[in-house]
Amino acid sequence: MFTISQRPLSSALWSDPVPPSTHRRHPSELAALRGTDDRMDVDVDDADHADLGVGSSLGGHGTYVENDQVVSSVTGTIERVNKLISVKPLKSRYIPEVGDLVIGRIVEVGSSRWRVDANARQDAVLMLSSVNLPGGVQRRKIESDALKMREFLAEGDLLVAEVQAFFGDGAISLHTRSLRYGKLRNGLLLSLPPRLIRRLKSHFHHIPPPCGPSGVDVILGLNGLVWVAAGTGEDRREGGEGFDAEGVYSDKNDVRNPPSSRTAISLVSNLINLFAAHNVPLSDTLLLDAHAWVHKRGVIGPDVPRDVGERLLAELVGVDVSAD
């Protein structure tokens, strides 16, 4: 036989009406505690700054504190949010956010999913349930669809997609449920620092003729990858009468692209590389103005002469590279 007796809690454990905590309290919480405990007479700002030893600023990402000063630990641009100071490095991997438009390459076909290299710290994942079937058919994916995954997207294929969510380990979940997304064809891929891609209302841009017989389409991926392709007419775009919904997953480029179209693609690509070489952020307006500028100067062919490029940078963006 044995008996169970309950010991009373020691009063010393709860002598303080406020249980000890290691988290930083919200100002409203501190104010409420201050109203119930006369000993809480520390100013909120002083309490927040005491952890870092900084009098007027808080150190964020890319910084550290030394001798009561916030010091940058990387080379980059300073970003301020109220009293929080962080430094965005000039060279870094893409940091994704939900809703971002990205361009990636298929690196593995798995069980009901594709693994995609999206130029981020981890490979992204594109689930079979997150893609459109050929023809834009809306139905639940079945076992026969899983057996034909390589007919949709195979290793090495390029695609444009949108960041949908994040998994528990931080990996990106993508989707291509819009007919504007999917496999990329008839173009040229460029790799730029992600910091040069601005967040815009739309990242699908069209440079109309005389930039090629049908213009040039440019997709600016926020992960630093840019796709430059032969332009499509309005009737062949999504919703148009000539839109080929069955050819969304085609592996063949259009054979009807004339040499003048390929020359226009190369010219736009060289303009983008010119801006990237001098750390000029890209936008649709800049690309339109740049092509209009070189066309007005009579530039023929895909190459941009050095003296023309220097004048272009000086007149459009105010960058003087003549001394370099």
N, C-alpha and C positions, 0 to 999 in steps of 0.2 A: 504494500500500500504506500502510496505517496500522495502528497498534497501539493497544489500549485498556489503560490502566494504572489500577489502583485505588489511590487515595490513602488512607492510614490516617487514621482519625478523630482529630481533635485531642483530646488528653487533657484539655485545658482545658474542652471541652464537657461532659465527664462527670466532672469532678473532684468534684462533689457527688453522693453516693450517692442523694440524693432529687431526681428531676427537678423543675424548676420547674413550678408549677401555679398557675392563677388561681382554682380553685374552692375553696370553703370545705370543709375536711375534716371528716369525721365524727369524734367523740371517740374511737371505737375505732380509727380509722385513725391519729389522732395518737398514741394510746397505743402502737400497734405501731411507728410510726416513732420514737417516743421510746426504745423499747427497743433499736432498732438504731443509733441515732445519738445520741451523748451531747450534741450541740449543741442538740437539740430540747428545751429546758428551759422553754419558754413554757407557762404555765398555759392550759388549754383555754378557760375562761371569759374570761380576759383577751384571748386571741387573737380570740375571737368578737366581743367588744365593741370591740376596737380599730378595726374597720372603720367602726363607726358613731360612735365616740367617746362611748358611753353606758356609764355605770358599772354600772347594775343592770337596765336594761330595753332591749328591742329594739323599734324602730319598725316597724310593719307598714303596711297599707293605710290611707290617710287621715291619715298623720302625716309629719312631717319632723323632723330633728334640728337644734337650734340651741343653742349654748352648752352642749353636753353634756346637753341635755334633750330629751325627746320632746315635740313640740308638735303639736297637732291642726291639720290643714289644712282640715277641714270641720266643720260643725255636726252633731252626732249623738251616739250612745251609745257608750261605751267598752266594748270587749270585750278580755278578757285570757285568754291561753293560756300558762300558766307565765310566762315573762319577755317574751313577745311581746305588744305593745300595739297594737291597731288601733282605728279609729273607724268605725262604720257610719253613713253619712250618713242624715239624716232623710228627704231626698228624693233618690231615685235610681231608675234603671231597674232592672227585675227582673234578678237574677243567677241563672240557672237551674242546677239540679243534676239529675242523673239520678234518675228516679223521681218528680219533681215533677208534681203535677196542675195543669194550666194551662187557661185559657179563652182562645180566640183567635178571630180573624175572618179568613176567606179573602180574600186581596187579589189573588191571581192563580192561574189554572189553567194549568199548563205541561205539559211532556211527561212523563207518568207521575208527576207530583208536583203538589202544591199549595203555594203560598207563603202563610204564615199570619202575621198580625200578633199576636204574643204579648206585647206590651208590654215587649220586651227590647231590647237594643242592636242586635240584628239580627233580621230576619224568620226565623221558623222554617220548616222544610220537612216536609211530610207526604207520604211516598211512597205511591204506589198500592198497593205491596206491603204497606204497614203499616196498611191499613184492612180492616174486615170488609165482605164483600159483603152486599147485602140478604138478610135471612133468616138471617144468620149462617153462610152456606155457607163451608166451608173447602176452598178449592182454589186452584191457581195462577192468578194473573191472566193473562189473555190479551189479544190486541189489541182484541177487541170491548169489553173492560172499559175500556181506555184511551179508546175513542171515546165512552163514556158517562160520563166523569168529571164533567161538569157536571150530570148527573142525580143523582149522589151528593152533591157539594158544589160550589156555584157561588160566584162573587164576592159578598161581603157576608154569607155564611152564618156563623153562630156555631157553634162546636164546643168540646167539652171533650175533652182528650187528655192523654197522659202523655209526659214527656220520656224518650226512649229512649236517645239518644246524642248525640255532638257530631261535626260534620264538622271537617275540617282547618282551615277558616277561622274556627271558633268558632260557626258557625250551629247551631241546635238541630234535632235530628231527633225528630219526634213519632210516636206510634202510637195507634191507636184500636181495637186488636184485641179489647178487652173490649166486651160489649154495653152496659155502663154508660157507655161513651164514645160520642162521635158528635155528630150535629147537635142543637142546642138549640132548643126551641119552648116556646110557652105561658108566657113569662116576661118578666122585666125584667133588664137588665144594669146593674150598678153598677161604677164605677171608683174604687178606693181606693189609697192608698199600699201597696206590697207589704209594708212592714214591719209592717202591722197584721194580717197573716194569719199565724197561728201554724201551725207544722208539727204536724199531728195524725195520729192513727192512721187516720182516715177524714175526707175532705173532702166527703162527701155526707151531708147532714143533713136530717132531716124533723121539722117542727114539727106535731104532730098537732092535730086539732080540739080545742077550738073555734076554732082559727086557720083559718077557712074551712071549707067543708063537707067537704073531703077533706084538709085540712092544707096546708102550704106546704113545698116542697122548696127547700133552699139548697145551692148548690155554691160552696165557697170556693176560688178559684184562687190558688195561691201567687204568681202574677204580679200580684196586686192586683185582678183582675176577679172579681166575685161575680155569680152567677146566681140569681135568685129566681123560682120558677115555681110553678104550681098543683101541689098534691100529688097523688101517684099512690097508689092502694091497693096493698096487698101482692100482690094477684093480678095487677096490671098491671105490676109491676116485673120485673126480670130473673129468669127462672126460674119466674115465676108462670104460671098457666093463661091469664090474660088478656093476657100480654105480646105486643105486636104487633111481631114481629121484622121484618116486611116494611115497617113504617112508620118505621123508624129514620132514613131519609133523606127523610121527607115534608117538604114545604114549607108545609103548611097547619096552622094552629093548631086546637086542638079547639074546636068551636063550642058545646060543652055546658058550658063554664065559666061559671057564673052570676056575676052582679055581686058577690055576697058573696065569691067566690073572688078576684076582682080587687081588692076592698077589702082582703082579708087580705094579698095580695101587696104592695100599697102600704104597709100598716102595717108589715110586716116590713122593707121597704126603707127606710122613714123611721127605724126603730129602728137599722138598720145605719148610715145616714148620721149619726144622732145620735152614736153611739159613735165613728165615724170623725172627726167634727168636733172631738172632744175627745181624740183620739189614744188611744183605748181598743182594745187588740188584741181580735180577734173569736175566739170559740170556740162550739161547739155548746151548751155549758152556759149561756153568757152569753145567747145568743139565746132559749133556752127559758125562762130565768128572767125575761128582759125582757118577753117576751110574756105570761107568767103574771102579772107585776106589773101591766102596763097593763090586762089583762083583769079583774083583781081590782078595779082602780080604776074600772072602768066606762067605759073609753075606747071610744067608738063612732066608727067611721069610720077613714079612713087617716091622718089627721093626728094628731100628738102635740103638744098644747099646750105652750107654753114652760115654764110652771110645773110641769107634769107631768114634762117631760123633765128639769128640774133636780132634782126629787125622785128621779126614777129613777136618775140618775147618782150622787146622793149616797148613796142606800141600797144600790145594787147594787155599785158600784165605788169609792165613797168620793171622788168628784170633786165639789168644791164650785165651782159656776159662778155662784153668786148674786151674787158681787162683780164679775163681768164686765159 
